[in-house]
Amino acid sequence: MTRKKSLPYDEWLNRTLKLDNEKIRVTNYQLHSSEEIQDYYDIKISNNHILSFAIDEWMIIADQKTKHSSVL
């Protein structure tokens, strides 16, 4: 089972990076990434501006009694 979590790009970028030059480098990297990468991350672009992207979502189910866990 594959689940993706969509993130608003500007919100994520400002939360993740503080320096403007780093933000520009990351944005340019994503804007110029291959079609395959843009498809995988479901990068949404409008007027050369990234609107959102999606990452793999992980969930863990743990049973505290038996201390077993599994990843979904």
C-alpha positions in Angstrom: 0.0 0.0 0.0 1.4 3.4 -1.0 0.3 6.6 0.6 1.5 10.1 -0.2 1.3 13.2 1.9 0.9 16.5 -0.1 2.6 19.5 1.3 2.2 23.2 0.4 5.5 24.1 -1.0 6.1 27.6 0.4 5.0 26.6 3.8 7.3 23.5 3.8 10.2 25.5 2.3 10.0 28.3 4.9 9.7 25.8 7.8 12.6 23.6 6.5 15.1 26.3 5.4 16.0 29.7 6.8 18.6 31.1 4.4 17.2 32.6 1.2 20.1 31.2 -0.9 19.3 27.7 0.3 15.6 28.2 -0.6 16.6 29.3 -4.1 18.9 26.3 -4.6 16.3 23.8 -3.5 13.6 25.4 -5.6 15.8 25.5 -8.7 16.8 21.9 -8.1 13.1 20.8 -8.0 12.0 23.0 -10.9 14.8 21.5 -13.1 14.5 17.9 -11.9 13.6 15.2 -14.4 10.0 14.5 -15.4 10.4 11.2 -13.6 11.3 12.9 -10.3 8.6 15.5 -10.7 6.1 12.7 -11.3 7.2 10.7 -8.3 7.0 13.6 -6.0 3.8 14.9 -7.7 5.3 18.4 -8.0 2.6 20.9 -8.9 4.0 23.9 -10.8 2.2 27.0 -12.1 3.9 29.9 -13.8 7.3 28.6 -12.8 6.3 28.5 -9.1 6.0 25.3 -7.1 2.6 25.0 -5.5 3.0 21.7 -3.7 4.7 18.3 -3.7 4.0 14.9 -2.1 6.2 12.6 -0.1 5.8 9.0 1.0 3.7 8.7 4.1 4.8 6.1 6.7 2.7 4.6 9.5 3.8 2.4 12.3 1.5 0.2 14.3 3.0 -1.0 17.6 1.7 -3.3 20.3 3.1 -2.2 23.6 2.3 -5.5 25.3 4.4 -7.7 22.9 6.7 -4.9 21.7 6.2 -6.0 18.1 5.7 -3.4 15.4 4.9 -3.4 11.8 5.2 -0.8 9.1 2.3 -0.1 6.8 
